[in-house]
Amino acid sequence: MFFKTFGNKTVKELRKKQGLTARDLALIVKVNSPVIKKVDYFKIKNVPEPLKSRIVPVLRGKKQGR
């Protein structure tokens, strides 16, 4: 389902491209900030599934309501 380039980028790269801090992303997906900091350097394809399904729509630009 992922484009090849999207899956190979890190969470931090995609987060910065959207103009989000780790805290902002954590608030949007309703997790603690340390969880986002922990996966910041993971490639999207390596993020554990429950978290990946919540983060990907936000990083693609489809922001969820807070």
KEKOLKE-930863 format. One line per field, with one value per residue: residue in one letter; y negated, z, x of N, C-alpha, C in turn. Coordinates in steps of 0.02 Angstrom, whole numbers. Layout:
REM residues N
residu	(A_...)
n.yy	(Y_...)
n.zz	(Z_...)
n.xx	(X_...)
ca.yy	(Y_...)
ca.zz	(Z_...)
ca.xx	(X_...)
c.yy	(Y_...)
c.zz	(Z_...)
c.xx	(X_...)
***
This chain:
REM residues 66
residu	(M_F_F_K_T_F_G_N_K_T_V_K_E_L_R_K_K_Q_G_L_T_A_R_D_L_A_L_I_V_K_V_N_S_P_V_I_K_K_V_D_Y_F_K_I_K_N_V_P_E_P_L_K_S_R_I_V_P_V_L_R_G_K_K_Q_G_R)
n.yy	(60_-58_-190_-168_-262_-326_-228_-206_-316_-405_-424_-546_-626_-634_-689_-815_-869_-891_-990_-968_-948_-826_-821_-880_-785_-677_-721_-728_-593_-538_-480_-457_-578_-523_-401_-434_-496_-384_-307_-392_-384_-270_-186_-207_-85_-1_-31_22_106_65_-69_-121_-122_-227_-337_-352_-410_-542_-584_-579_-687_-696_-756_-713_-753_-839)
n.zz	(0_21_-56_-127_-88_22_124_152_216_367_522_580_472_393_485_509_382_377_467_603_777_890_1000_953_857_941_1018_920_878_997_1094_1209_1215_1228_1163_1029_1012_1029_914_816_734_664_511_417_375_472_591_731_707_774_806_686_601_654_642_506_423_469_440_305_275_300_420_580_686_843)
n.xx	(40_105_194_352_449_391_382_515_562_605_514_539_584_467_380_436_423_286_281_270_300_371_291_172_130_112_4_-96_-111_-139_-48_90_224_358_345_333_458_537_514_555_671_649_613_464_410_457_397_301_144_13_38_85_-28_-98_-14_23_-85_-83_48_44_-30_-164_-237_-300_-438_-416)
ca.yy	(0_-117_-204_-146_-315_-342_-176_-208_-377_-399_-460_-615_-662_-647_-733_-882_-892_-915_-1047_-945_-927_-761_-832_-891_-721_-636_-745_-711_-521_-522_-438_-498_-604_-478_-348_-462_-504_-317_-283_-447_-364_-209_-196_-195_-15_36_-52_74_97_23_-139_-140_-137_-292_-389_-360_-461_-609_-600_-587_-752_-692_-765_-694_-803_-827)
ca.zz	(0_26_-110_-107_-54_85_172_167_253_440_551_592_408_373_535_497_319_393_513_669_827_918_1046_912_829_997_1035_866_878_1066_1130_1247_1175_1225_1114_964_1011_1024_845_771_687_628_447_424_366_531_650_750_674_803_803_616_572_680_622_433_394_489_404_234_267_319_493_617_736_909)
ca.xx	(0_147_239_418_486_360_400_586_580_598_459_561_584_398_351_463_394_220_287_248_349_354_234_112_110_87_-63_-143_-125_-158_1_138_280_415_332_351_531_567_510_574_723_627_581_392_395_479_358_252_79_-41_58_91_-94_-120_32_28_-130_-61_109_26_-62_-234_-236_-359_-458_-386)
c.yy	(-63_-127_-188_-200_-332_-292_-177_-271_-367_-440_-533_-655_-681_-695_-805_-911_-919_-974_-1031_-931_-858_-767_-842_-825_-675_-657_-725_-637_-494_-467_-485_-520_-557_-420_-373_-471_-437_-292_-336_-426_-298_-229_-177_-121_27_16_4_56_55_-52_-163_-159_-203_-349_-404_-411_-532_-630_-607_-653_-753_-696_-746_-750_-787_-808)
c.zz	(0_-40_-84_-68_13_139_193_204_327_463_559_527_388_421_523_432_330_441_583_714_852_964_1008_884_883_1017_983_868_947_1097_1167_1201_1173_1175_1044_958_1002_951_794_718_652_560_456_419_427_595_667_727_711_798_731_586_598_654_546_405_410_449_329_222_283_394_523_666_804_956)
c.xx	(43_184_309_455_457_381_472_608_569_538_477_560_513_363_373_434_323_221_265_308_327_293_169_85_82_17_-115_-161_-139_-114_48_196_340_406_351_427_566_567_531_624_708_602_507_376_415_443_308_181_27_-25_62_24_-122_-78_30_-21_-109_1_97_-10_-135_-240_-303_-375_-428_-438)
***
